[in-house]
Structures are given as structure tokens and as C-alpha cells.
Amino acid sequence: MIPRITPLAALLALLIFQRVLAAEADDLLSRIWDGVQQAQKKYTSFCGTITETRTSSLMVKPLVLRGKFCAEGTTRFALEYSEPAKVRIRFNENYLNVTSGDKTEVLEVGSSVRRTQSYFSRENSIGNLKKNFTITVQEDAGDFEMKLVPRTDAFRRRLNYLVVKLNKRDFLLQSLEVDGKSGVNSVFVIDVNSLNPKIPAETFEVYKPQ
């Protein structure tokens, strides 16, 4: 069975990343942020495939999960793993659903996501970043890479570090590494194959707490 903490941590990491890039004033990070801003305006929805490789000291060998995803803005996300077992994850503004077999776990996470994003509001982003993360950026032939290491307990309780890679051509996310305090390390390799598709509303339908 796939634990809930990894998809939830990955979701929070992705949403944090939308804000963190605005935080630093050096030339490289400014270039990255400008590119991401333009990409967000240009691509409001996208779909693709995802491969997650999960490792832990408790695992005999890595667990590899493969699936498909669609996203709309930063408030709607649908991911369905087909291997090694079918698991469906849906996030719609306030609620996260994780369905495995005939069981669906319903979580209300909107306030947590908004609180995390508020740490990186644009007007306070430089101060918040310096307070909460140590960040390093590098540019390779085909991508930009950012590593974020938490400095404060608010993030250190959940994460050891995040590593984000963006395609230099279109500033779309290529991979995300989440190293969690639970001892689980997950690397998500993302292949976007459809930009600005019209996604049916039911793709993001979620159950809400009763």
C-alpha cells in the first residue's frame, strides 16, 4: 500500500515551489523566475506521465511507480498510478483524495497549503526565503537545478531537502526530489505531453468530509 505522506509532501512541495522562485534577486534566479512566470501565463493546464522512484533504508530495493497526471493552475491536480498498483490522487482547492482499491481517504488540506504558500508572499519573499531555506541554483546544458534545504523548524520537521529541475527551453518542471523526515526519498520524473488541453471538470472531482 502506498503511504499518504509522499503524495501529500510532493503536492506541498510543488505548491511551495510556485512561490519560492520569486524570492532571490541574483541574475540566474531572476532569469528562472521570469521564465516560470511566463510559462504559468502561457500554460494554464497540462497533462503527462510521471515516474516516481521511492527509496528508503527500510526497503530492500527501490519502489518504482508509474502513472499519468493532469493539472490545472495550482489548485487542481489529478494523478493516477497504474504500476505497481492502482492508486488515484486528486486535489481540488481544499481537498485531497487518495483512493486505493475500494477505499478513499479524504483530507482537508487547503488551509495547510495556503499557509505554506503565504510564507512566500511576493512582498516578503526575500526575507522569508532567507529565514526558511538555504538555496543553491545551478545551470546545466539542458536544465536549471535548485536545491532548497530547510533552515527553520516549520519546514525542517517535514523535509530534509527539495531538488527541483526545470527544462531550460520552456521552464516546465522536469523532476522533483523530495527527501522527507520519514526516511523516504522520492524522485518524480515528469514528462509533459499535452499543453493547455481542455480537461473535463470531473477529472478533478473530489469527495469532501461528511
C-alpha positions in Angstrom: 0.0 0.0 0.0 1.3 3.5 -0.9 1.6 5.8 2.2 -0.3 9.0 2.0 2.6 11.2 3.2 4.6 11.0 0.0 2.0 12.3 -2.4 0.9 14.9 0.1 4.5 16.1 0.6 5.1 16.2 -3.1 2.0 18.2 -3.6 3.0 20.7 -0.9 6.5 20.9 -2.5 5.1 21.7 -5.9 2.9 24.4 -4.5 5.7 25.9 -2.4 7.9 26.0 -5.5 5.4 28.2 -7.3 6.3 30.9 -4.7 9.9 30.2 -3.8 11.3 31.1 -7.1 10.3 34.7 -6.6 12.4 35.1 -3.6 16.0 35.7 -4.7 17.5 38.7 -6.6 20.6 37.2 -8.2 20.7 37.2 -12.0 20.3 33.4 -12.5 17.3 33.1 -10.2 15.8 36.2 -11.6 16.0 34.6 -15.1 14.4 31.5 -13.8 11.6 33.3 -12.1 10.9 35.4 -15.2 10.7 32.2 -17.3 8.4 30.5 -14.8 6.1 33.4 -14.6 5.8 33.5 -18.4 5.3 29.7 -18.6 2.5 29.9 -16.0 0.7 32.5 -18.0 1.2 30.6 -21.3 0.4 27.1 -20.0 -2.6 27.1 -17.7 -3.2 23.4 -17.9 -1.1 20.4 -18.8 -1.1 16.6 -18.8 1.7 14.0 -19.0 3.3 10.9 -17.4 5.1 10.6 -14.1 7.6 8.1 -12.8 8.3 8.1 -9.1 11.3 6.2 -7.7 11.0 5.8 -3.9 13.8 4.6 -1.7 14.3 4.1 2.0 16.7 2.3 4.3 13.8 0.0 5.2 13.3 -1.0 1.6 15.2 -3.9 0.1 15.0 -2.3 -3.3 13.6 0.9 -4.8 9.9 1.1 -5.4 9.1 2.4 -8.9 5.6 3.8 -9.5 4.3 4.9 -13.0 1.2 6.9 -13.8 -0.5 9.7 -15.6 -1.4 13.2 -14.4 -3.2 16.4 -15.3 -3.0 19.8 -13.6 -4.9 23.0 -13.9 -3.3 26.0 -12.3 -2.0 25.4 -8.8 -5.4 24.4 -7.3 -6.3 21.3 -9.3 -4.3 18.1 -9.7 -5.1 14.5 -10.7 -2.6 11.7 -10.6 -3.3 8.0 -11.2 -0.7 5.4 -10.7 -1.1 2.2 -12.8 2.0 0.4 -11.5 2.8 -1.5 -9.4 -0.8 -0.9 -8.0 -3.6 1.3 -9.0 -3.8 4.4 -6.8 -5.7 7.6 -7.6 -4.8 11.0 -6.1 -6.9 14.1 -6.6 -6.5 17.6 -5.2 -9.1 20.3 -5.8 -8.6 23.6 -3.9 -9.3 22.4 -0.4 -9.5 18.6 -0.5 -7.1 15.8 -1.2 -8.5 12.3 -2.0 -6.3 9.2 -2.1 -8.1 6.1 -3.5 -6.6 2.6 -3.3 -8.8 -0.3 -4.1 -12.3 0.4 -2.8 -11.1 2.8 0.0 -10.8 6.6 -0.4 -9.0 8.7 2.2 -10.4 12.2 2.3 -8.2 15.0 3.7 -8.9 18.7 4.1 -5.5 20.3 3.2 -6.5 23.7 1.8 -5.6 25.7 4.9 -2.2 24.0 5.2 -1.4 24.6 1.5 -2.4 28.3 1.8 -0.5 28.8 5.0 2.6 27.3 3.4 2.2 29.5 0.3 1.7 32.6 2.5 5.3 32.1 3.8 6.4 33.1 0.4 4.2 36.0 -0.5 5.8 38.2 -3.1 6.3 41.3 -1.0 8.1 39.4 1.8 9.7 36.7 -0.4 13.4 37.5 0.0 13.2 37.7 3.8 11.0 34.6 4.0 13.4 32.6 1.8 16.5 33.6 3.8 14.7 32.8 7.0 13.3 29.4 5.9 15.7 27.9 3.3 19.3 27.8 2.2 19.0 27.7 -1.6 21.5 26.9 -4.3 21.0 27.2 -8.1 22.9 25.9 -11.0 22.6 25.9 -14.8 23.4 22.9 -16.9 23.2 22.3 -20.6 19.6 21.4 -20.7 18.1 22.4 -17.4 18.1 24.6 -14.3 18.5 22.9 -10.9 17.6 24.3 -7.5 18.2 22.7 -4.1 16.3 24.0 -1.1 17.4 23.0 2.4 15.1 24.0 5.3 16.7 26.2 7.9 13.7 26.6 10.3 11.6 24.0 12.2 8.4 24.9 10.2 9.9 23.1 7.2 12.7 21.0 8.8 10.1 18.9 10.6 8.9 17.6 7.2 11.8 17.9 4.8 15.5 17.3 4.6 15.7 19.0 1.2 14.0 19.5 -2.1 15.7 19.4 -5.6 13.8 20.9 -8.5 14.8 20.7 -12.2 13.3 22.8 -14.9 13.6 22.5 -18.7 15.6 25.5 -20.0 13.5 25.5 -23.2 10.1 26.1 -21.7 10.7 26.3 -17.9 8.4 23.4 -17.3 9.1 21.0 -14.4 11.3 18.0 -15.3 11.8 16.4 -12.0 11.3 16.9 -8.3 13.2 15.2 -5.5 11.6 15.2 -2.0 13.7 13.9 0.8 11.4 13.6 3.8 12.0 13.3 7.5 10.1 10.0 7.4 13.2 8.5 5.8 11.6 8.2 2.4 13.2 9.8 -0.6 11.1 10.2 -3.8 12.2 11.4 -7.2 9.4 12.3 -9.6 10.4 12.4 -13.2 7.8 14.3 -15.2 7.1 14.2 -18.9 4.6 16.8 -20.1 3.0 15.7 -23.4 0.0 17.9 -23.6 -0.1 21.7 -23.1 -3.3 23.7 -22.5 -5.6 20.8 -23.0 -9.3 21.2 -22.2 -9.6 19.0 -19.1 -13.1 17.7 -18.2 -14.2 19.0 -14.8 -14.9 15.6 -13.5 -11.1 14.8 -13.7 -10.7 16.9 -10.5 -13.9 15.9 -8.7 -13.2 15.0 -5.0 -15.1 13.6 -2.1 -15.4 16.0 0.8 -15.6 15.2 4.5 -19.0 14.3 5.7 
